[in-house]
Amino acid sequence: MKAVAVTSFKAIPQLMDLPEPQVKEGQVLIQLAAAGLNPFDWKMIDGILEDHMPHVFPLIVGVDGAGIVAATGPGVTRFKKGDRVYGQMLHAPVGEGSYAEFVAVPEKAAIAIAPETLSLADAAAAPTAGMTALQLLDKLGLTAGQTLLLIGATGGVGAFVIQLAKARGLRVVASVSSSAGAERVKALGAESTVNYKENEAYPGHVDGLVDLVDQAAAFAEKITLVKPGGIVLTTQFVADKAALQAQQLRGGNFETKGTPASLDALRQAIDRGDIKIPVDRRVSLSQAPAAIAESRELKSKGKTIIVINDQL
């Protein structure tokens, strides 16, 4: 089968011919329609999980994906052949990823029945970004009418946060770097924007802050904009607990937990029409190495979908 893989940590990804995986007990074999590109994909190439999980090489890249169950191993009860599924294909050993024509995944992994209202290709873009947005908003616990300041609004996760926040009645102030970015986030439901490259002033006394991009110094400045008793969350793991306590703020560092239940909630939100998938572009499997390189340069304006089989 065709797959995008690396032969060692930090190697350049290449399109390779690799053996089709064999389904084992408790696993499902998925014929992939598409994979979704996330920054975590190249972090995995760089060895972010090296000390936490076993790896195999050639290491097939990719976490998010969607496709059709082609076969089930002994003991599988959640899925049957022909089911349309989506989710996070990451499992031990790392290296059996979603940038491939087929993937074998434990049925207990973060996979679930795909949304009915999306093509499988679009569904591949949803799992990590969508679950991150859902769980961020659940953790914030803000109520209708309250204001959320969103830093990193124009990326994939930001697009999901804006739409889900709007569905909950929140007022979103989105940080952007251009007029085009401002138009894009307002179309998704942001009430207002701040262009940080033009030194526009951020609003003070917001109820909550979600920061998807800032490092420690910039994040420390942003938390001063949140009113006492408010909540701040960062996906960059740069929160200082003492600084938050000094300003009477809740929250801190945030990490997504991929689960079937969260994917089910995401599917329901998509099928209700709360979310439109923010697709920036579609590329082929052979173009995926170049797309990974561009992701490293933080050029994303939405989700990149790697189309693997457009007949599914």
N, C-alpha and C positions, 0 to 999 in steps of 0.2 A: 504494500500500500504506500501511497504518498504521504509524507509527514515532514514537518519542519522540526529539526532537532539540532542539538549541539553535541559535540564529542567530549567536551570537558567544560568545567566552569569557566565562564567569561569568554568562551569561544563565540565566533560569529555564527548565527543560525544559518542552516542550509536546508534546502529541499532535498529529501533523501527517499530512497526506496527501502522500506523496512517491513519486516514480517507483520502480517495481520495478527492482532492479539487473539489468544484463545480464551474463551470464557471459562471461568472456574466456578467452583461452588460458591454460592452467595453473590455472584456477579451478574451484571447485565452487559451484553455487547451492544453498543450503540453505533449505528451508521450515522456519521455526523453530516448535517446539512451546512453548518457554519460554526465558527468559533468567534468569540468576542475578545478583542485585544484589551488588556489592562496593563498599567505600569508594573503590576506585580509579576507579570510574565517575564520581563527582562530582569527584575530583581531576583527571580528564581534562577535564571541563567547565571547571575552573579554569585549565587550561593547563599541567598538569604535564609534558606531552610537547611543548610548543610549540617548544622549542629543539632537539628531537631528531628529530622526524618531521614530514613535511608533513601539513596538515589540510585538510579540505573542510567547507564549511558549505552548507546546514544540516548540523550535525554530529550524526549518529545515535549515541546513547549506547550503551554496553554492551560488555563483553568476553566474559563467559561465556554459552554458549548450547548448546542441543541441538535436533536436528530431523532431518529426512529429506532426503537429497540429491535435489533436484528435477531437476538437470541438471548435466552436466559439460562443461567447455570442451575444446578440442583439446589433446592432450598429457597429459591427466590419466590416471594409472595406478593411484593408491592407492584410489580410490573409484569407485563406479558408482551410477547412478540407483536410488533405493530404499534405500540404506544408511542405517542409524540411526547418527548421529554426534553427538559432543559435543566441547567444547573451548573454546579461547580464540579469538574471532573477530577480535582486534586485528591489524591489518595496516596498511601504508601504502597510501593516505593515511588518517590517523586521521579517523573520522567515518562509517565504513561499519560500524556496530556492530550489536549483537545485540538491541537493543530495537526490533525490527522484524519484520514478517511474513516477510521474505526477507532473506538476506545472501549476497553473493558473496565467497568467501574463497579465497586461494591454497591449493592442495592441500598446499603445504609448510608451511603455518601449523600452529600447535599444535592440530590437530584429529585425532580418532581414532574408531574404532568405539566406540559407546556400550556401557555395561554391559548385559548381558542381563537382569539381575535387577531393574533399575530402570525405572520409566516415564521417558520422555524429559523430562518436566517435572522430576522429581527429579534426573535426570542433569545438568540445566542448572545446578544448584546446586553441583556437585562440582568443576569443573576448577581454578579458581584456589586455592580453599581446600584442596582435596584434594592438589594437587601441592605447595603450600607445606608442608603437614604432612609429606608423604612426604619431601621434600627436606630439611626441617629434621631429621627423625629420622635420615636417612642421614648428614647432616653431623655430627650429634652422635656417632654411632657407639657409643652406650651398649649394654650387653648385659643380658640377662635378670637381674633381681634388683637392678639399679641404680635410683637414685632421680632423678626429673626434677621440678624445680620449674617449674610453668607459670604465667606471668603473662598474664592476658587469656584465661582458660580458657573463659569463657561465650560468646564470640563464635563465628563460623563456623569460623575456622581452629582455634581452641582445641578445638572439638568433634571435629574430625578428628584433631588431635594426640593427644588422650586415647585415642581408640579404636585408632589405629594403634600407639601406645605400649603399650597393654595387650596387643595382639596379639603384640608383641615381648617380652612378659614384664617390662616396666618398671613400677616403682612410681611413680605420678603423684601429686604434691601440687599441687592446683589452687587458685589464688587466686580468691576470689569476693567479692561485695559483699552477699549476702543468703542467707537460709536456702533460698529457692527455687532460687537459683543453685547452692548446695551440693548440693541433691537432684538437680538436673539433671546436674551433672558426675559425681556418684557413679553415677548410672544409666548413664552412658556408660563408666564404668570407672575413674574416679579413685579412688585408695585413700584419700585424705584431702583435707581442704580447709583453707584459711586465709581467714577473713573479715577483709579489711583494713579495712573500715569499722568493725568492732568492735575494731580494734587487736589482733587475735589475733597471736601471735608466729609468725614464719616459722621453719621448721626450718633448722638450720645443717648444714654438711658434706654437702650434696647433691652428687650426681655431675655433674649438668648443670642448666642454666637455659635456658629459652626464654621470652623476654619479647616479647610482641606489642603492648604498649601504652605502656610507660613512656618518658618523656623522659629526658634525660641525668642529671639529679640522682638521680632515683629508681632508674634503672638502675645507677648507680654504687654505690648502697647495696645493691642486690640481689646484685651479684656477690660481695660479701663472704660470702654464704651458701654459696658453692661451694667445695668442698675444693680444695687445691692439686693441679694436674694435671687438674682438671676442665675442662669446656667450657661456654661461655655463647654464646648467639646472640640477637641483637635484630633485629627486622624494621623498627625505627624509625630505623636508621642513627645511633645515638647512642653507639656503643662508642668508648672511648678506648684505643688500642692500648697506650700506655705503662702505663695503669692495669691492664690485663689482665696484661701481662708482670710487673708488680710483684707481683701476687698469684699468679703462676705458673699462669695460666689460658690456655686455648686458645679460639679462636673469634673472635667479633666481629660485624660487620654481616653481615646475610644478605639475599639477594635471590633470589626465585623465578625459575627459568628454565623457561618453558613449552615443552615438547617433546612430540612424538608418543610417544616412548618412555616419558616420565613418565606420560602419559595412559594408555598401555597398562598400566603397572604399577598405576596407580590403579584401572583397570577390573578387573584381576585381584583386587585387594584387596577391592573392592566385591562382586564375584561370589563370592568365598570366604566372604563374610559378616563380614569384619573391620570393616566400616563400615556404619552406618545413617546416612542423610543427615539432618542436624539441621535440619529445616525449621521455621522459626518461623511463617511465614505465606505465603499465596499471594495475590497481587494481580493485577488485570488490567492491561493495557497503559495504560489510561486512568488507573489509580491509581499508575502508576510515578513520575510527578513528585513526588507527595506522599511516596512511599516513599523517594525519593532525599533529600528534605528531612529526613526522620526519620533517615536514615543519617548525615547530617551531624552530627546531635545525639548520635550514638553510643548510640542506643536499642536496637540490635540484640541479640537473645537467641538468635541462630541465623541460618539462611539465609532470605532473602526470595526467593521464586520469582515471577517475572513471567510469568504464564500468557498465551501469545499465541494458541495454537491447541490447545484441549483435545481435538481429534479425532485428533491425531497420536499 
